[in-house]
């Protein structure tokens, strides 16, 4: 047991830190609800909820959010399929040439976007794949492969091997085993992968800025353009920001445990 | 790592334990060995699609980046071979070279400050489970799930000429300190750095708190029996116990500082002047605004090498003895 003083100290430290984190966000939310252009806070009775509708229309978020959602959903689905295939291969079946291939895959987790963005852009331009959704989806998928394989491989390896052995004796092929036996057993890891992959894709700014323009703008890029145009209307800028942040924040409220454990585990790696 | 207790050798290879593999191969009967080989080829077939996508999107451009970096190219006309000129430009051009200095400043704010803050709070916290911890963890992780664009806007508002920061300064009579923070040649970079501090310290804290709770309580008891005060206890028990977490936090935050783009691009575009220019912003400008594609590729290659070196050195140091 710890003493009451210690407990109080704990709460004081935690609360001070929490206030530091929350203060900027709270002023931002208040700014989004302010009828005042400068975003000064007002009492709740004067909240201007119309800011969200105004920002939505002026920034053309309808289109941009659709683009972001399309990209994110396609990437998430593709990512899970690729991660299952790769993770099952490296985690359960073993892969010919594994001793060379697996370190190459892991290397991908350390390669920064900046190292590949230049040729990626000019090569994709040659094939007419810039400013196209399939192009950016493919890029997101490729860059997600290392983490996906790493993540699902760990999940498959944590399963008891006896399950696979007995299934194999029963004559199940590798495809059947993956579909009907292994995948259902690693469901929690898949859910975490879905959440992280969605968050990374939705929050991406750099790739979208480079590859997508005009009507293909994602929500994050549209928000960047919008805030540049409405520098003096802080309330609308803040409302737009909250609209773009909302989908991931909502998921974070519902699935906080999975987000935090996934990001910690992803950070720590092996 | 080796697992002699396993009933069949076939799964051992999949477990990736390189040490055990040759021995198992030698002792396995031929039929089982060929079954395993077949399985490994099936595995390669399974992995082929993800590996192909990865190769096209990451590996091929990575090699091309190195190739591009030896050419002078405007993105349209023919490229000319210039050897190491682009790398020389990156380190000799005064503006481009200044980005390294900016990165060092950012590392203080992105990496050192959050880690010190995180360690400090982890040390202050008694290592006992207490109710409400989940709520705090949720709050501390909040900046991690927000897109940088929104974080940039949040702080644009904080730093605005009539924003909360200047209002607070004026309220306590420090009018002379109030300024357009992000438009100030001296203060824009530290102001950006503090955003990074805000983003990462919660993550470091959660990492360190979970790390301290994994340290064996006996170590603390032993330290106390030896008469160690809180300081000795921190340096003798907590800090060594957090070595792994420290390595992770340092690697992630230092590479984040090195790669800063979104934050700068949305708040200052590298300005005022070039006072907040980072390598990534310089890369973007060189690659897509006034194309000097080779130079941009060279910047990217240098950044990748630096990231890799940071990661490897930190891992090495943290795993020594």
HADDOCK unambig.tbl for C-alpha pairs under 7 A between the chains (distance, minus, plus):
assign (segid A and resid 6 and name CA) (segid B and resid 126 and name CA) 6.64 0.50 0.50
assign (segid A and resid 10 and name CA) (segid B and resid 125 and name CA) 5.06 0.50 0.50
assign (segid A and resid 10 and name CA) (segid B and resid 126 and name CA) 6.59 0.50 0.50
assign (segid A and resid 13 and name CA) (segid B and resid 121 and name CA) 6.63 0.50 0.50
assign (segid A and resid 14 and name CA) (segid B and resid 136 and name CA) 6.88 0.50 0.50
assign (segid A and resid 18 and name CA) (segid B and resid 136 and name CA) 6.62 0.50 0.50
assign (segid A and resid 18 and name CA) (segid B and resid 139 and name CA) 6.23 0.50 0.50
assign (segid A and resid 18 and name CA) (segid B and resid 140 and name CA) 6.46 0.50 0.50
assign (segid A and resid 21 and name CA) (segid B and resid 140 and name CA) 6.69 0.50 0.50
assign (segid A and resid 21 and name CA) (segid B and resid 198 and name CA) 6.74 0.50 0.50
assign (segid A and resid 24 and name CA) (segid B and resid 154 and name CA) 6.43 0.50 0.50
assign (segid A and resid 25 and name CA) (segid B and resid 154 and name CA) 6.68 0.50 0.50
assign (segid A and resid 28 and name CA) (segid B and resid 154 and name CA) 5.72 0.50 0.50
assign (segid A and resid 82 and name CA) (segid B and resid 50 and name CA) 5.16 0.50 0.50
assign (segid A and resid 85 and name CA) (segid B and resid 46 and name CA) 5.42 0.50 0.50
assign (segid A and resid 85 and name CA) (segid B and resid 47 and name CA) 5.85 0.50 0.50
assign (segid A and resid 86 and name CA) (segid B and resid 46 and name CA) 6.39 0.50 0.50
assign (segid A and resid 86 and name CA) (segid B and resid 47 and name CA) 4.51 0.50 0.50
assign (segid A and resid 86 and name CA) (segid B and resid 50 and name CA) 6.16 0.50 0.50
assign (segid A and resid 89 and name CA) (segid B and resid 43 and name CA) 4.41 0.50 0.50
assign (segid A and resid 89 and name CA) (segid B and resid 44 and name CA) 6.76 0.50 0.50
assign (segid A and resid 89 and name CA) (segid B and resid 46 and name CA) 5.76 0.50 0.50
assign (segid A and resid 89 and name CA) (segid B and resid 47 and name CA) 5.73 0.50 0.50
assign (segid A and resid 90 and name CA) (segid B and resid 14 and name CA) 6.44 0.50 0.50
assign (segid A and resid 91 and name CA) (segid B and resid 14 and name CA) 5.73 0.50 0.50
assign (segid A and resid 91 and name CA) (segid B and resid 15 and name CA) 6.37 0.50 0.50
assign (segid A and resid 92 and name CA) (segid B and resid 14 and name CA) 5.29 0.50 0.50
assign (segid A and resid 93 and name CA) (segid B and resid 14 and name CA) 5.59 0.50 0.50
assign (segid A and resid 93 and name CA) (segid B and resid 39 and name CA) 5.87 0.50 0.50
assign (segid A and resid 93 and name CA) (segid B and resid 40 and name CA) 5.95 0.50 0.50
assign (segid A and resid 93 and name CA) (segid B and resid 43 and name CA) 5.15 0.50 0.50
assign (segid A and resid 94 and name CA) (segid B and resid 13 and name CA) 6.08 0.50 0.50
assign (segid A and resid 94 and name CA) (segid B and resid 14 and name CA) 4.01 0.50 0.50
assign (segid A and resid 94 and name CA) (segid B and resid 40 and name CA) 4.94 0.50 0.50
assign (segid A and resid 94 and name CA) (segid B and resid 43 and name CA) 5.57 0.50 0.50
assign (segid A and resid 95 and name CA) (segid B and resid 40 and name CA) 4.48 0.50 0.50
assign (segid A and resid 95 and name CA) (segid B and resid 41 and name CA) 6.28 0.50 0.50
assign (segid A and resid 95 and name CA) (segid B and resid 43 and name CA) 4.66 0.50 0.50
assign (segid A and resid 95 and name CA) (segid B and resid 44 and name CA) 4.83 0.50 0.50
assign (segid A and resid 96 and name CA) (segid B and resid 40 and name CA) 4.95 0.50 0.50
assign (segid A and resid 96 and name CA) (segid B and resid 41 and name CA) 5.53 0.50 0.50
assign (segid A and resid 96 and name CA) (segid B and resid 44 and name CA) 5.80 0.50 0.50
assign (segid A and resid 110 and name CA) (segid B and resid 308 and name CA) 6.54 0.50 0.50
assign (segid A and resid 111 and name CA) (segid B and resid 304 and name CA) 6.22 0.50 0.50
assign (segid A and resid 112 and name CA) (segid B and resid 304 and name CA) 5.98 0.50 0.50
assign (segid A and resid 114 and name CA) (segid B and resid 280 and name CA) 6.94 0.50 0.50
assign (segid A and resid 114 and name CA) (segid B and resid 300 and name CA) 4.99 0.50 0.50
assign (segid A and resid 115 and name CA) (segid B and resid 62 and name CA) 6.25 0.50 0.50
assign (segid A and resid 115 and name CA) (segid B and resid 65 and name CA) 6.72 0.50 0.50
assign (segid A and resid 115 and name CA) (segid B and resid 300 and name CA) 4.32 0.50 0.50
assign (segid A and resid 115 and name CA) (segid B and resid 301 and name CA) 5.29 0.50 0.50
assign (segid A and resid 115 and name CA) (segid B and resid 303 and name CA) 6.98 0.50 0.50
assign (segid A and resid 115 and name CA) (segid B and resid 304 and name CA) 5.52 0.50 0.50
assign (segid A and resid 116 and name CA) (segid B and resid 58 and name CA) 6.52 0.50 0.50
assign (segid A and resid 116 and name CA) (segid B and resid 61 and name CA) 5.10 0.50 0.50
assign (segid A and resid 116 and name CA) (segid B and resid 62 and name CA) 5.06 0.50 0.50
assign (segid A and resid 116 and name CA) (segid B and resid 65 and name CA) 6.17 0.50 0.50
assign (segid A and resid 118 and name CA) (segid B and resid 65 and name CA) 6.87 0.50 0.50
assign (segid A and resid 118 and name CA) (segid B and resid 287 and name CA) 6.44 0.50 0.50
assign (segid A and resid 118 and name CA) (segid B and resid 296 and name CA) 7.00 0.50 0.50
assign (segid A and resid 118 and name CA) (segid B and resid 297 and name CA) 5.98 0.50 0.50
assign (segid A and resid 119 and name CA) (segid B and resid 61 and name CA) 5.36 0.50 0.50
assign (segid A and resid 119 and name CA) (segid B and resid 64 and name CA) 6.11 0.50 0.50
assign (segid A and resid 119 and name CA) (segid B and resid 65 and name CA) 5.88 0.50 0.50
assign (segid A and resid 120 and name CA) (segid B and resid 61 and name CA) 5.64 0.50 0.50
assign (segid A and resid 139 and name CA) (segid B and resid 57 and name CA) 5.79 0.50 0.50
assign (segid A and resid 142 and name CA) (segid B and resid 53 and name CA) 5.10 0.50 0.50
assign (segid A and resid 142 and name CA) (segid B and resid 54 and name CA) 4.38 0.50 0.50
assign (segid A and resid 142 and name CA) (segid B and resid 57 and name CA) 5.23 0.50 0.50
assign (segid A and resid 142 and name CA) (segid B and resid 58 and name CA) 6.56 0.50 0.50
assign (segid A and resid 143 and name CA) (segid B and resid 54 and name CA) 6.59 0.50 0.50
assign (segid A and resid 143 and name CA) (segid B and resid 57 and name CA) 6.83 0.50 0.50
assign (segid A and resid 143 and name CA) (segid B and resid 58 and name CA) 6.45 0.50 0.50
assign (segid A and resid 145 and name CA) (segid B and resid 50 and name CA) 6.31 0.50 0.50
assign (segid A and resid 145 and name CA) (segid B and resid 54 and name CA) 6.14 0.50 0.50
assign (segid A and resid 157 and name CA) (segid B and resid 15 and name CA) 6.99 0.50 0.50
assign (segid A and resid 203 and name CA) (segid B and resid 147 and name CA) 4.60 0.50 0.50
assign (segid A and resid 205 and name CA) (segid B and resid 262 and name CA) 6.73 0.50 0.50
assign (segid A and resid 206 and name CA) (segid B and resid 262 and name CA) 6.70 0.50 0.50
assign (segid A and resid 220 and name CA) (segid B and resid 149 and name CA) 6.42 0.50 0.50
assign (segid A and resid 224 and name CA) (segid B and resid 149 and name CA) 6.75 0.50 0.50
assign (segid A and resid 224 and name CA) (segid B and resid 266 and name CA) 6.45 0.50 0.50
assign (segid A and resid 241 and name CA) (segid B and resid 150 and name CA) 5.32 0.50 0.50
assign (segid A and resid 245 and name CA) (segid B and resid 146 and name CA) 6.32 0.50 0.50
assign (segid A and resid 245 and name CA) (segid B and resid 147 and name CA) 6.71 0.50 0.50
assign (segid A and resid 245 and name CA) (segid B and resid 150 and name CA) 6.86 0.50 0.50
assign (segid A and resid 248 and name CA) (segid B and resid 145 and name CA) 7.00 0.50 0.50
assign (segid A and resid 256 and name CA) (segid B and resid 138 and name CA) 6.76 0.50 0.50
assign (segid A and resid 267 and name CA) (segid B and resid 248 and name CA) 6.74 0.50 0.50
assign (segid A and resid 268 and name CA) (segid B and resid 248 and name CA) 6.17 0.50 0.50
